[in-house]
């Protein structure tokens, strides 16, 4: 099961984010209390712990969840497979992917020990349904229908 490793926020836009363990994702706003919330359509940022661990190995740094300015650090979800428009359930909230990474020409002002991976590997989402999100909560793709279609072999021809 893919899950949330950390819920991170910062009070000032220039401060590193820290894992606060849980928070409220508000529709049309983002993570309540985070300095980046409510500023753009990119209300919540996601980054995989697998990416953070790889950056630590490759660059000899000591990054932790939040070091790259992400709001939700995930584990077990292939963020690279997501597409713009995909929907995710994160804890009690629902998100829609609005941007994958950042364009090369966009300013990338935040890095950890000289390394910046959010522009390449980050996923940016809009909150479409408010809810609590906590460390350990499941994060899952919700693009798939919750109800399987009825195929002819499934039809009870004798029901009235």
C-alpha positions in Angstrom: 0.0 0.0 0.0 1.4 3.4 -1.0 1.3 5.8 1.9 2.3 9.2 3.2 5.6 9.3 5.0 5.5 13.0 6.0 3.2 16.1 6.0 5.5 19.1 5.7 4.9 22.8 6.0 6.8 26.1 6.5 5.6 29.4 8.0 7.8 31.5 5.6 8.4 30.8 1.9 12.1 31.0 2.4 12.2 28.5 5.3 12.7 24.7 4.8 9.6 22.7 5.4 9.4 20.5 8.4 7.3 17.3 9.0 4.4 18.3 11.2 2.8 14.8 11.1 -0.6 15.8 10.0 -2.6 18.7 8.6 -5.8 19.9 6.9 -5.8 20.0 3.1 -8.4 22.6 2.2 -10.1 22.6 -1.3 -9.0 25.6 -3.4 -6.3 26.5 -0.9 -3.7 23.7 0.0 -2.2 22.7 3.3 -3.5 25.0 6.0 -0.7 26.9 7.7 1.8 26.4 4.9 3.4 29.6 3.4 2.8 28.4 -0.2 -0.9 27.6 0.3 -3.5 29.6 -1.6 -1.0 31.3 -3.9 -1.5 29.3 -7.2 -3.2 26.3 -8.6 -0.2 24.3 -7.4 -1.6 24.0 -3.9 0.2 20.9 -2.7 3.5 19.4 -3.8 4.4 15.7 -3.7 7.8 14.0 -3.7 8.7 10.4 -3.2 10.9 9.3 -0.3 12.6 7.0 -2.9 13.7 10.2 -4.7 15.0 11.8 -1.5 17.0 8.6 -0.6 18.5 8.4 -4.1 19.5 12.1 -3.9 21.2 11.4 -0.5 23.2 8.4 -2.0 24.1 10.2 -5.3 25.1 13.5 -3.8 26.3 12.6 -0.4 23.7 14.9 1.3 21.5 14.4 4.4 18.0 15.3 3.1 14.9 14.3 5.0 11.2 14.8 4.2 10.5 18.5 3.6 14.1 19.3 2.7 13.1 19.8 -0.9 10.0 22.0 0.0 7.4 19.3 -0.7 4.2 19.1 1.3 3.6 15.4 1.1 6.4 12.9 1.1 5.1 9.6 -0.3 6.3 6.0 -0.4 5.3 3.2 -2.8 3.4 5.4 -5.3 5.0 5.8 -8.8 4.9 9.5 -9.1 6.6 9.3 -12.5 3.6 7.4 -13.9 1.1 10.2 -13.0 -0.4 12.5 -15.7 -1.9 15.9 -15.5 -5.6 15.4 -14.6 -5.1 12.2 -12.6 -6.8 12.1 -9.2 -5.4 10.9 -5.9 -6.9 10.3 -2.5 -4.5 11.4 0.2 -5.9 10.5 3.6 -9.4 12.1 3.7 -8.6 14.6 0.9 -8.8 14.3 -2.9 -6.2 15.9 -5.2 -6.0 16.4 -8.9 -2.5 16.6 -10.6 -2.0 20.0 -12.3 1.7 20.0 -13.0 4.6 17.5 -13.3 7.9 19.1 -12.3 8.6 22.6 -13.3 9.7 24.0 -16.7 13.5 24.4 -17.0 13.1 28.2 -17.5 11.1 28.6 -14.2 13.1 29.9 -11.2 14.0 27.1 -8.7 14.9 29.0 -5.6 14.9 26.2 -3.1 17.5 23.5 -2.7 19.0 21.3 0.0 22.8 21.4 0.3 22.9 22.6 -3.3 20.6 19.9 -4.7 17.2 20.5 -6.1 14.9 17.6 -7.2 11.4 19.0 -6.9 11.6 20.7 -10.3 12.4 17.3 -12.0 10.5 14.8 -9.8 7.9 16.7 -7.9 4.2 16.5 -8.6 1.9 19.6 -8.0 -1.7 19.2 -7.2 -4.9 21.2 -6.5 -7.0 20.1 -3.6 -10.5 19.3 -4.8 -12.0 17.8 -1.7 -10.9 19.0 1.8 -9.8 16.5 4.5 -7.2 15.6 7.1 -4.0 14.0 6.0 -1.6 12.2 8.4 1.7 10.4 8.4 0.9 6.8 7.5 -2.3 7.5 5.6 -2.8 5.7 2.3 -2.3 7.7 -0.9 -3.9 6.1 -3.9 -4.9 6.8 -7.5 -8.7 7.2 -7.8 -9.0 7.5 -11.6 -10.5 4.0 -11.7 -14.2 3.5 -11.3 -15.3 2.3 -7.9 -17.9 0.2 -9.6 -17.0 -2.4 -12.2 -19.1 -2.3 -15.4 -21.6 -5.1 -15.8 -20.5 -7.3 -18.6 -23.0 -9.6 -20.4 -21.7 -12.6 -18.5 -22.5 -10.9 -15.2 -26.1 -10.2 -16.1 -28.7 -12.3 -14.3 -31.1 -12.9 -17.2 -33.8 -14.1 -14.9 -34.0 -11.0 -12.6 -37.3 -9.2 -12.8 
